[in-house]
Amino acid sequence: MKHISIMVFSPFGNTLKVGKYIQKALTESNQHCEIINLTGKSWNQISSFDYSMIEKNDLIVIGTPVYAWKIIEPIKIFIENLPSNENYRIAFFTTYGLITGYTLFQGVNLLEKKGYKVLSCLKVAARHSMIFNEEEDPYNYRPNQQDIEIIQIFSELITKTLNSFPNRTLSLEKLDYHSWKVKYLYKFLIKRFGMALLPKIYFNSKKCIQCGKCIEACPIQIIKLDPYPKKFGKCIKCYNCMWTCPQKAVYSRTFKLFEFFHRILGKYYHEIPETKIYQ
Ligand SMILES: Cc1cc2nc3c(=O)[nH]c(=O)nc-3n(C[C@H](O)[C@H](O)[C@H](O)COP(=O)(O)O)c2cc1C
Protein backbone atom coordinates (compact mmCIF):
# COMPACT_ATOMS: atom_id res chain seq x y z
CA MET A 1 0.00 0.00 0.00
CA LYS A 2 1.30 3.46 -0.96
CA HIS A 3 0.79 6.61 1.09
CA ILE A 4 -0.43 9.50 -1.00
CA SER A 5 -1.39 13.10 -0.15
CA ILE A 6 -3.42 15.29 -2.47
CA MET A 7 -2.71 19.01 -1.93
CA VAL A 8 -5.23 21.46 -3.39
CA PHE A 9 -6.18 25.12 -3.30
CA SER A 10 -9.65 25.56 -4.72
CA PRO A 11 -11.58 28.83 -4.25
CA PHE A 12 -14.55 27.74 -6.37
CA GLY A 13 -14.44 23.97 -5.69
CA ASN A 14 -13.50 22.47 -9.10
CA THR A 15 -9.96 21.52 -8.13
CA LEU A 16 -11.12 20.03 -4.83
CA LYS A 17 -13.77 18.02 -6.72
CA VAL A 18 -11.10 16.57 -9.04
CA GLY A 19 -8.89 15.87 -5.99
CA LYS A 20 -11.79 13.89 -4.51
CA TYR A 21 -12.22 11.83 -7.70
CA ILE A 22 -8.52 11.00 -7.61
CA GLN A 23 -8.75 10.12 -3.91
CA LYS A 24 -11.73 7.82 -4.57
CA ALA A 25 -9.96 6.01 -7.41
CA LEU A 26 -6.76 5.60 -5.38
CA THR A 27 -8.58 4.41 -2.26
CA GLU A 28 -10.51 1.87 -4.34
CA SER A 29 -7.19 0.48 -5.57
CA ASN A 30 -6.15 0.02 -1.90
CA GLN A 31 -3.84 3.03 -1.57
CA HIS A 32 -3.86 5.15 1.57
CA CYS A 33 -4.86 8.57 0.31
CA GLU A 34 -5.71 11.81 2.12
CA ILE A 35 -6.63 15.28 0.86
CA ILE A 36 -4.85 18.28 2.37
CA ASN A 37 -7.01 21.24 1.45
CA LEU A 38 -5.13 24.54 1.64
CA THR A 39 -8.25 26.54 0.74
CA GLY A 40 -9.18 28.81 3.64
CA LYS A 41 -5.65 28.97 5.04
CA SER A 42 -4.02 32.39 5.37
CA TRP A 43 -0.85 33.44 3.50
CA ASN A 44 1.00 32.93 6.77
CA GLN A 45 -0.36 29.42 7.28
CA ILE A 46 0.56 28.50 3.70
CA SER A 47 4.08 29.94 4.01
CA SER A 48 4.65 28.07 7.26
CA PHE A 49 3.14 24.76 6.10
CA ASP A 50 4.57 21.84 8.08
CA TYR A 51 6.21 19.76 5.32
CA SER A 52 7.10 16.98 7.81
CA MET A 53 3.40 15.96 7.45
CA ILE A 54 4.08 14.71 3.95
CA GLU A 55 7.80 13.82 3.96
CA LYS A 56 7.22 10.06 4.39
CA ASN A 57 4.65 9.86 1.59
CA ASP A 58 5.29 7.80 -1.52
CA LEU A 59 3.56 10.35 -3.71
CA ILE A 60 2.24 13.90 -3.50
CA VAL A 61 -0.49 14.96 -5.91
CA ILE A 62 -0.71 18.75 -6.33
CA GLY A 63 -3.78 20.43 -7.81
CA THR A 64 -4.22 24.06 -8.85
CA PRO A 65 -6.74 26.14 -10.78
CA VAL A 66 -5.38 28.19 -13.69
CA TYR A 67 -5.30 31.92 -12.85
CA ALA A 68 -4.21 34.21 -15.67
CA TRP A 69 -2.51 31.28 -17.49
CA LYS A 70 -0.49 30.32 -14.41
CA ILE A 71 -0.57 28.43 -11.10
CA ILE A 72 -2.64 30.09 -8.39
CA GLU A 73 -0.33 32.01 -6.02
CA PRO A 74 -0.85 29.93 -2.81
CA ILE A 75 0.07 26.69 -4.65
CA LYS A 76 3.09 28.44 -6.17
CA ILE A 77 4.23 29.37 -2.66
CA PHE A 78 3.58 25.81 -1.46
CA ILE A 79 5.78 24.44 -4.28
CA GLU A 80 8.51 27.08 -3.86
CA ASN A 81 8.80 26.28 -0.15
CA LEU A 82 8.89 22.49 -0.61
CA PRO A 83 12.20 21.27 0.80
CA SER A 84 14.49 19.98 -1.98
CA ASN A 85 14.34 16.21 -2.13
CA GLU A 86 15.25 13.82 -4.91
CA ASN A 87 13.09 11.08 -3.43
CA TYR A 88 9.77 12.88 -3.69
CA ARG A 89 7.42 11.70 -6.41
CA ILE A 90 4.79 14.13 -7.68
CA ALA A 91 1.71 14.07 -9.89
CA PHE A 92 0.46 17.50 -10.90
CA PHE A 93 -2.95 18.57 -12.18
CA THR A 94 -4.84 21.71 -13.08
CA THR A 95 -8.46 22.64 -13.68
CA TYR A 96 -9.16 25.32 -16.27
CA GLY A 97 -12.04 27.06 -17.97
CA LEU A 98 -10.55 28.39 -21.21
CA ILE A 99 -6.79 28.10 -21.61
CA THR A 100 -4.19 26.43 -19.38
CA GLY A 101 -1.44 28.76 -20.60
CA TYR A 102 1.80 27.83 -18.83
CA THR A 103 0.33 26.33 -15.65
CA LEU A 104 1.51 22.76 -16.17
CA PHE A 105 4.86 23.89 -17.57
CA GLN A 106 5.41 26.33 -14.69
CA GLY A 107 4.50 23.75 -12.01
CA VAL A 108 6.65 20.95 -13.41
CA ASN A 109 9.55 23.34 -14.05
CA LEU A 110 9.47 24.55 -10.43
CA LEU A 111 9.23 20.98 -9.11
CA GLU A 112 11.95 19.51 -11.30
CA LYS A 113 14.35 22.32 -10.39
CA LYS A 114 14.01 21.13 -6.79
CA GLY A 115 14.93 17.61 -7.81
CA TYR A 116 11.43 16.12 -7.66
CA LYS A 117 10.34 13.40 -10.02
CA VAL A 118 7.11 14.41 -11.70
CA LEU A 119 5.50 11.19 -12.91
CA SER A 120 2.50 12.56 -14.72
CA CYS A 121 0.31 15.62 -15.32
CA LEU A 122 -3.36 16.17 -16.00
CA LYS A 123 -5.45 19.09 -17.19
CA VAL A 124 -9.18 18.97 -16.50
CA ALA A 125 -11.77 21.08 -18.35
CA ALA A 126 -14.00 22.76 -15.75
CA ARG A 127 -16.47 25.56 -15.36
CA HIS A 128 -14.79 28.98 -15.43
CA SER A 129 -14.95 30.42 -11.93
CA MET A 130 -14.87 34.02 -13.11
CA ILE A 131 -16.97 34.15 -16.27
CA PHE A 132 -19.72 31.58 -15.85
CA ASN A 133 -22.95 33.06 -17.05
CA GLU A 134 -23.01 31.74 -20.57
CA GLU A 135 -25.14 28.67 -21.14
CA GLU A 136 -23.35 27.87 -24.41
CA ASP A 137 -19.90 27.87 -22.77
CA PRO A 138 -18.45 24.40 -23.60
CA TYR A 139 -16.74 24.32 -20.19
CA ASN A 140 -19.94 25.03 -18.25
CA TYR A 141 -20.92 21.45 -17.44
CA ARG A 142 -17.41 20.10 -17.03
CA PRO A 143 -15.96 17.92 -15.66
CA ASN A 144 -18.47 15.54 -17.26
CA GLN A 145 -18.63 11.72 -17.17
CA GLN A 146 -15.93 11.38 -19.85
CA ASP A 147 -13.64 13.75 -17.94
CA ILE A 148 -14.18 11.71 -14.77
CA GLU A 149 -13.18 8.53 -16.62
CA ILE A 150 -9.92 10.23 -17.71
CA ILE A 151 -9.32 11.32 -14.10
CA GLN A 152 -9.71 7.65 -13.09
CA ILE A 153 -7.24 6.54 -15.78
CA PHE A 154 -4.81 9.22 -14.52
CA SER A 155 -5.14 7.85 -10.97
CA GLU A 156 -4.46 4.27 -12.11
CA LEU A 157 -1.55 5.44 -14.21
CA ILE A 158 0.22 7.28 -11.41
CA THR A 159 0.11 4.24 -9.12
CA LYS A 160 1.33 1.97 -11.94
CA THR A 161 4.20 4.36 -12.70
CA LEU A 162 5.00 4.64 -8.99
CA ASN A 163 5.30 0.85 -8.78
CA SER A 164 7.05 0.11 -12.07
CA PHE A 165 9.00 3.25 -13.08
CA PRO A 166 9.41 5.38 -9.93
CA ASN A 167 12.40 7.24 -11.38
CA ARG A 168 10.89 8.41 -14.61
CA THR A 169 10.21 12.13 -14.98
CA LEU A 170 7.96 13.95 -17.35
CA SER A 171 9.71 15.88 -20.09
CA LEU A 172 9.02 19.63 -19.98
CA GLU A 173 8.86 19.68 -23.78
CA LYS A 174 5.56 17.81 -23.65
CA LEU A 175 4.04 20.67 -21.66
CA ASP A 176 5.16 23.39 -24.04
CA TYR A 177 2.18 22.67 -26.26
CA HIS A 178 1.05 26.16 -27.29
CA SER A 179 1.23 27.90 -30.64
CA TRP A 180 3.46 30.94 -31.22
CA LYS A 181 0.54 33.36 -30.80
CA VAL A 182 -0.12 32.07 -27.25
CA LYS A 183 3.63 32.10 -26.49
CA TYR A 184 4.05 35.73 -27.50
CA LEU A 185 0.97 36.98 -25.67
CA TYR A 186 2.18 35.13 -22.56
CA LYS A 187 5.75 36.37 -22.82
CA PHE A 188 4.95 40.04 -23.41
CA LEU A 189 1.72 40.56 -21.48
CA ILE A 190 0.19 37.81 -19.38
CA LYS A 191 3.32 36.48 -17.65
CA ARG A 192 4.06 39.84 -16.03
CA PHE A 193 0.76 41.72 -16.01
CA GLY A 194 -1.91 38.96 -16.13
CA MET A 195 -3.05 39.19 -12.50
CA ALA A 196 -2.69 42.99 -12.39
CA LEU A 197 -5.07 43.31 -15.36
CA LEU A 198 -7.83 41.47 -13.50
CA PRO A 199 -10.51 43.75 -11.99
CA LYS A 200 -10.01 44.97 -8.43
CA ILE A 201 -12.57 44.47 -5.66
CA TYR A 202 -14.02 47.32 -3.60
CA PHE A 203 -16.36 47.45 -0.58
CA ASN A 204 -19.28 49.86 -0.36
CA SER A 205 -19.81 50.66 3.33
CA LYS A 206 -23.16 52.33 2.61
CA LYS A 207 -24.66 49.07 1.29
CA CYS A 208 -22.81 46.75 3.72
CA ILE A 209 -24.81 45.20 6.60
CA GLN A 210 -21.68 43.70 8.24
CA CYS A 211 -23.03 40.14 7.86
CA GLY A 212 -19.51 38.71 7.49
CA LYS A 213 -20.34 36.49 4.49
CA CYS A 214 -17.45 37.99 2.48
CA ILE A 215 -15.09 37.11 5.36
CA GLU A 216 -16.22 33.47 5.32
CA ALA A 217 -15.99 33.34 1.50
CA CYS A 218 -12.39 34.55 1.28
CA PRO A 219 -10.21 31.48 0.64
CA ILE A 220 -7.06 33.25 1.84
CA GLN A 221 -8.54 34.94 4.95
CA ILE A 222 -7.61 38.53 4.15
CA ILE A 223 -10.97 40.22 4.82
CA LYS A 224 -11.72 41.61 8.29
CA LEU A 225 -14.39 43.96 9.67
CA ASP A 226 -12.83 47.37 10.46
CA PRO A 227 -15.76 48.16 11.22
CA TYR A 228 -16.71 47.46 7.57
CA PRO A 229 -14.99 44.83 5.43
CA LYS A 230 -11.43 45.67 4.44
CA LYS A 231 -8.63 43.69 2.80
CA PHE A 232 -5.60 43.01 4.99
CA GLY A 233 -3.14 41.28 2.68
CA LYS A 234 -2.78 40.27 -0.95
CA CYS A 235 -6.04 39.47 -2.76
CA ILE A 236 -5.94 36.48 -5.13
CA LYS A 237 -8.92 37.94 -7.08
CA CYS A 238 -11.13 34.86 -6.93
CA TYR A 239 -14.22 37.12 -6.58
CA ASN A 240 -15.83 34.77 -4.04
CA CYS A 241 -16.57 37.76 -1.78
CA MET A 242 -18.30 39.56 -4.65
CA TRP A 243 -20.49 36.58 -5.61
CA THR A 244 -21.37 35.89 -1.96
CA CYS A 245 -22.38 39.39 -0.80
CA PRO A 246 -26.20 39.48 -0.42
CA GLN A 247 -26.19 43.31 -0.59
CA LYS A 248 -23.96 43.71 -3.66
CA ALA A 249 -21.76 45.80 -1.38
CA VAL A 250 -18.65 44.05 -2.75
CA TYR A 251 -18.16 45.22 -6.28
CA SER A 252 -15.75 45.79 -9.11
CA ARG A 253 -15.75 48.88 -11.31
CA THR A 254 -14.26 47.16 -14.34
CA PHE A 255 -15.73 43.66 -14.23
CA LYS A 256 -18.16 44.17 -17.13
CA LEU A 257 -15.41 45.69 -19.27
CA PHE A 258 -13.09 42.82 -18.39
CA GLU A 259 -15.82 40.30 -19.28
CA PHE A 260 -16.05 41.93 -22.71
CA PHE A 261 -12.29 41.71 -23.34
CA HIS A 262 -12.22 38.21 -21.92
CA ARG A 263 -14.85 37.12 -24.43
CA ILE A 264 -12.78 38.52 -27.33
CA LEU A 265 -9.59 36.97 -25.94
CA GLY A 266 -11.45 33.68 -25.49
CA LYS A 267 -12.39 33.66 -29.18
CA TYR A 268 -8.77 33.63 -30.34
CA TYR A 269 -6.93 32.08 -27.41
CA HIS A 270 -9.02 29.14 -26.22
CA GLU A 271 -7.91 25.53 -26.00
CA ILE A 272 -9.94 22.51 -27.11
CA PRO A 273 -12.01 21.99 -23.95
CA GLU A 274 -10.43 18.65 -23.15
CA THR A 275 -9.25 16.68 -20.17
CA LYS A 276 -5.86 15.27 -21.03
CA ILE A 277 -3.06 13.27 -19.42
CA TYR A 278 0.62 14.10 -20.05
CA GLN A 279 3.19 11.45 -19.18
C1 LIG B 1 -9.15 35.33 -11.43
C2 LIG B 1 -9.34 34.11 -12.28
C3 LIG B 1 -8.50 33.91 -13.35
C4 LIG B 1 -8.67 32.78 -14.15
N1 LIG B 1 -7.83 32.59 -15.20
C5 LIG B 1 -8.00 31.53 -16.00
C6 LIG B 1 -7.15 31.35 -17.13
O1 LIG B 1 -6.21 32.10 -17.39
N2 LIG B 1 -7.39 30.28 -17.92
C7 LIG B 1 -8.40 29.40 -17.68
O2 LIG B 1 -8.57 28.46 -18.43
N3 LIG B 1 -9.21 29.53 -16.61
C8 LIG B 1 -9.03 30.58 -15.77
N4 LIG B 1 -9.85 30.73 -14.69
C9 LIG B 1 -10.87 29.72 -14.42
C10 LIG B 1 -10.39 28.70 -13.41
O3 LIG B 1 -9.07 28.27 -13.65
C11 LIG B 1 -11.25 27.45 -13.43
O4 LIG B 1 -12.60 27.76 -13.35
C12 LIG B 1 -10.86 26.52 -12.30
O5 LIG B 1 -11.46 25.27 -12.49
C13 LIG B 1 -11.28 27.07 -10.94
O6 LIG B 1 -10.82 26.19 -9.96
P1 LIG B 1 -11.46 26.13 -8.49
O7 LIG B 1 -12.91 25.77 -8.69
O8 LIG B 1 -10.72 25.02 -7.84
O9 LIG B 1 -11.27 27.45 -7.89
C14 LIG B 1 -9.71 31.84 -13.87
C15 LIG B 1 -10.56 32.07 -12.78
C16 LIG B 1 -10.38 33.20 -12.00
C17 LIG B 1 -11.30 33.43 -10.83
The ligand as an SDF file (V2000), in Angstrom:
LIG
                    3D

 31 33  0  0  0  0  0  0  0  0999 V2000
   -9.1520   35.3290  -11.4300 C   0  0  0  0  0  0  0  0  0  0  0  0
   -9.3450   34.1130  -12.2780 C   0  0  0  0  0  0  0  0  0  0  0  0
   -8.5000   33.9070  -13.3470 C   0  0  0  0  0  0  0  0  0  0  0  0
   -8.6680   32.7790  -14.1540 C   0  0  0  0  0  0  0  0  0  0  0  0
   -7.8250   32.5950  -15.1960 N   0  0  0  0  0  0  0  0  0  0  0  0
   -8.0020   31.5350  -16.0020 C   0  0  0  0  0  0  0  0  0  0  0  0
   -7.1500   31.3480  -17.1290 C   0  0  0  0  0  0  0  0  0  0  0  0
   -6.2150   32.0990  -17.3860 O   0  0  0  0  0  0  0  0  0  0  0  0
   -7.3920   30.2810  -17.9230 N   0  0  0  0  0  0  0  0  0  0  0  0
   -8.4040   29.4000  -17.6760 C   0  0  0  0  0  0  0  0  0  0  0  0
   -8.5660   28.4590  -18.4300 O   0  0  0  0  0  0  0  0  0  0  0  0
   -9.2140   29.5270  -16.6120 N   0  0  0  0  0  0  0  0  0  0  0  0
   -9.0320   30.5770  -15.7720 C   0  0  0  0  0  0  0  0  0  0  0  0
   -9.8470   30.7340  -14.6890 N   0  0  0  0  0  0  0  0  0  0  0  0
  -10.8720   29.7160  -14.4220 C   0  0  0  0  0  0  0  0  0  0  0  0
  -10.3940   28.6950  -13.4110 C   0  0  0  0  0  0  0  0  0  0  0  0
   -9.0700   28.2730  -13.6540 O   0  0  0  0  0  0  0  0  0  0  0  0
  -11.2480   27.4510  -13.4310 C   0  0  0  0  0  0  0  0  0  0  0  0
  -12.5970   27.7560  -13.3540 O   0  0  0  0  0  0  0  0  0  0  0  0
  -10.8560   26.5230  -12.2960 C   0  0  0  0  0  0  0  0  0  0  0  0
  -11.4600   25.2720  -12.4920 O   0  0  0  0  0  0  0  0  0  0  0  0
  -11.2830   27.0710  -10.9430 C   0  0  0  0  0  0  0  0  0  0  0  0
  -10.8220   26.1880   -9.9580 O   0  0  0  0  0  0  0  0  0  0  0  0
  -11.4580   26.1300   -8.4910 P   0  0  0  0  0  0  0  0  0  0  0  0
  -12.9120   25.7690   -8.6860 O   0  0  0  0  0  0  0  0  0  0  0  0
  -10.7230   25.0200   -7.8400 O   0  0  0  0  0  0  0  0  0  0  0  0
  -11.2700   27.4530   -7.8930 O   0  0  0  0  0  0  0  0  0  0  0  0
   -9.7100   31.8410  -13.8710 C   0  0  0  0  0  0  0  0  0  0  0  0
  -10.5560   32.0720  -12.7840 C   0  0  0  0  0  0  0  0  0  0  0  0
  -10.3830   33.2010  -11.9980 C   0  0  0  0  0  0  0  0  0  0  0  0
  -11.2950   33.4350  -10.8340 C   0  0  0  0  0  0  0  0  0  0  0  0
  1  2  1  0
  2  3  1  0
  2 30  2  0
  3  4  2  0
  4  5  1  0
  4 28  1  0
  5  6  2  0
  6  7  1  0
  6 13  1  0
  7  8  2  0
  7  9  1  0
  9 10  1  0
 10 11  2  0
 10 12  1  0
 12 13  2  0
 13 14  1  0
 14 15  1  0
 14 28  1  0
 15 16  1  0
 16 17  1  0
 16 18  1  0
 18 19  1  0
 18 20  1  0
 20 21  1  0
 20 22  1  0
 22 23  1  0
 23 24  1  0
 24 25  2  0
 24 26  1  0
 24 27  1  0
 28 29  2  0
 29 30  1  0
 30 31  1  0
M  END
$$$$
